[in-house]
C-alpha cells in the first residue's frame, strides 16, 4: 500500500512532530544545552539567497540584508516575540534543541518563518543564526535563507 501526502500535509506532520518532540524534551538535559540564551536578541543577516519558482523552474538571487529582534524569550514556556524595525510584532514558538533554539513564526497566511539561533561563538561574541522563509506569492513558491548572527540586546 502506498500513501502519498501533499507537501502541505507532510510539512504539517513534520511541524507537529517537532512540537511533540520539543514538548517531550522540554525538561530533559539535552534541551538544556542552550540555556545561556539572553532574554532578548538583535539579529542581523548580511548574507542570503532568495529563490522563486516560476515557469516550471527555480530562480535564485542574492537576498537583501535583513535585521529584526527577538524579545520576551521564554525558553521554559517555549515562546518569544518577533520585533521588526518598523514596530511590528509577531508571536514566536520555540522548539528547543541541543546547542540551539528554533524560533517558528506562522504568519497570517499560514506561511512559515524559522530562525535557528545556536550557542554563542566566543570568538564572534555572538550567536550564529540561520533564518529561513517559506511563503508563496501569486500562487508560486518563494523561499529565502539568510546567514548571520544574533547578539544580546
C-alpha positions in Angstrom: 0.0 0.0 0.0 1.4 3.4 -1.0 0.4 6.5 0.9 1.0 9.9 -0.8 0.9 13.1 1.1 0.9 16.6 -0.4 3.8 18.9 0.5 1.5 20.9 2.8 0.3 17.7 4.6 3.9 16.4 5.0 5.1 19.8 6.3 2.2 19.9 8.8 3.1 16.4 10.1 6.8 17.4 10.4 6.0 20.5 12.3 3.5 18.7 14.6 6.2 16.0 15.2 8.8 18.8 16.0 6.5 20.4 18.5 5.7 17.0 20.1 9.4 16.1 20.4 10.1 19.6 21.8 7.4 19.2 24.4 8.9 15.8 25.5 12.4 17.3 25.6 11.4 20.5 27.4 12.7 19.3 30.7 15.5 17.0 29.6 19.2 17.7 30.0 19.7 17.6 26.2 17.5 20.5 25.5 19.0 22.5 28.4 22.3 22.9 26.5 21.2 26.3 25.0 20.1 27.8 28.4 22.6 30.6 28.0 20.3 32.5 25.7 19.6 36.1 26.8 16.0 37.4 27.3 16.3 39.4 24.0 18.4 39.2 20.9 19.2 41.6 18.0 19.7 39.5 14.8 21.2 40.7 11.5 21.7 38.7 8.4 24.0 40.1 5.8 24.2 37.1 3.5 21.3 35.2 2.0 19.6 33.8 -1.1 16.1 34.3 -2.3 14.6 31.6 -4.6 11.4 32.0 -6.6 9.6 29.3 -8.6 8.1 30.4 -11.9 7.6 28.8 -15.3 8.5 25.4 -14.1 11.9 26.3 -12.6 13.6 27.8 -9.6 15.4 31.2 -10.0 18.0 32.1 -7.3 19.2 35.6 -6.5 21.1 37.3 -3.6 18.7 38.4 -0.8 18.8 41.9 0.7 20.2 42.2 4.2 17.7 41.6 7.0 17.5 42.6 10.6 15.0 42.0 13.4 14.9 41.4 17.2 13.6 38.5 19.2 12.3 39.6 22.6 10.5 38.2 25.6 12.3 34.9 25.2 10.8 32.4 27.5 12.6 29.0 27.0 10.5 27.3 29.6 7.2 28.4 28.1 8.6 27.9 24.6 7.5 31.3 23.3 9.0 34.7 22.3 8.1 37.8 20.4 9.4 38.9 17.0 10.1 42.7 16.8 10.7 44.3 13.4 12.4 47.6 12.8 9.2 49.1 11.7 7.4 48.5 15.1 5.7 45.3 14.0 5.5 42.3 16.3 4.6 38.7 16.0 4.3 35.6 18.2 7.1 33.0 18.0 7.1 29.4 19.1 10.3 28.0 20.4 11.4 24.5 19.6 14.4 23.6 21.8 17.4 21.6 20.5 20.8 20.6 21.7 23.0 23.6 21.3 20.3 25.6 19.5 16.8 27.1 19.7 14.4 27.3 16.8 12.0 30.2 16.7 9.0 29.5 14.5 6.6 32.1 13.2 3.4 31.1 11.5 2.2 34.2 9.6 -1.4 35.0 8.9 -1.5 33.3 5.5 -0.1 30.1 7.0 3.4 30.5 5.7 6.4 29.8 7.9 9.5 31.7 9.0 12.1 29.8 11.0 15.1 31.3 12.8 17.7 28.9 14.4 19.9 30.5 17.0 23.0 28.4 18.0 25.0 28.6 21.2 27.3 31.7 21.4 30.6 31.6 19.5 33.1 33.2 21.9 35.3 34.4 19.0 32.4 36.3 17.4 30.8 37.2 20.8 27.5 36.4 19.0 25.2 33.5 18.3 25.5 32.1 14.8 22.0 32.1 13.3 20.1 31.0 10.2 16.7 32.5 9.1 14.5 30.7 6.5 11.3 32.0 4.9 8.8 29.7 3.2 6.0 31.6 1.5 4.1 32.0 -1.7 3.4 35.0 -3.9 0.6 34.9 -6.5 0.4 31.1 -6.2 4.2 30.5 -6.7 6.7 29.3 -4.0 9.1 31.9 -2.7 11.9 30.7 -0.4 14.7 32.6 1.3 17.5 31.6 3.5 19.8 34.0 5.4 23.0 33.5 7.4 24.1 35.9 10.2 24.4 36.5 13.9 22.2 37.3 16.9 23.6 39.3 19.8 22.3 40.1 23.2 20.1 43.1 23.3 
